[in-house]
Amino acid sequence: MKVWVSSTEMLLLLITAFVYTADGTRNDGCESCSLKRHPKLPVYQCMGCCFSRAYPTPLGTLRSMVQPKIFTSEASCCVATDFHTVEVSVYDLQLTVRNHTQCHCSTCIYHKV
């Protein structure tokens, strides 16, 4: 039995397969979201990786978009749940910085519209 697939269907199938395999559990050396000491200041800040993926936009959604995009992305960023404002002296300058006390993964600021 022979199955014929158009080039468009094959391309869509290959892109979908690539997105799902690339999306996987690859970490690229990035640690999970947690408190880390700032390298130059005596404060703690939230650093690390959270969830991020991209996938083909569903056709129904694509048709309703003002500016259609073939790919849709989702992401969450490492953000502070709680913080305290502290004064830090660096090279005779008084800086007001936020000393984070708790972190979690949440919607990235640039994804909030």
Residue pairs with C-beta under 8 A, 6 or more apart in sequence:
5 13
12 56
15 56
16 55
16 56
19 53
19 54
19 55
19 56
20 55
23 53
23 54
23 55
27 49
28 49
30 48
30 49
31 47
31 48
31 49
32 48
32 49
32 50
33 46
33 47
33 48
33 49
33 50
33 78
33 103
33 104
33 105
34 46
34 47
34 48
34 78
34 103
35 44
35 45
35 46
35 47
35 100
35 101
35 102
35 103
36 44
36 45
36 46
36 47
36 48
37 43
37 44
38 44
38 45
40 90
41 88
41 90
41 95
41 97
42 88
43 86
43 88
43 97
43 98
43 99
43 100
44 99
44 100
44 101
45 80
45 98
45 100
46 78
46 79
46 80
46 100
46 103
47 78
48 78
48 103
49 78
50 75
50 76
50 77
50 78
50 105
51 74
51 75
51 76
51 105
52 73
52 74
52 75
52 76
53 73
53 74
53 75
54 71
54 72
54 73
54 74
55 71
55 72
55 73
56 70
56 71
56 72
57 65
57 68
57 69
57 70
57 71
57 72
61 72
62 68
62 69
62 70
75 108
75 111
76 105
76 106
76 107
76 108
77 105
77 106
77 107
77 108
77 109
78 103
78 104
78 105
79 103
79 104
79 105
79 106
80 98
80 100
80 101
80 102
80 103
81 101
81 102
81 103
81 104
82 100
82 101
82 102
83 98
83 99
83 100
83 101
84 98
84 99
84 101
85 96
85 97
85 98
85 99
86 96
86 97
86 98
86 99
87 94
87 95
87 96
88 94
88 95
88 96
88 97
89 95
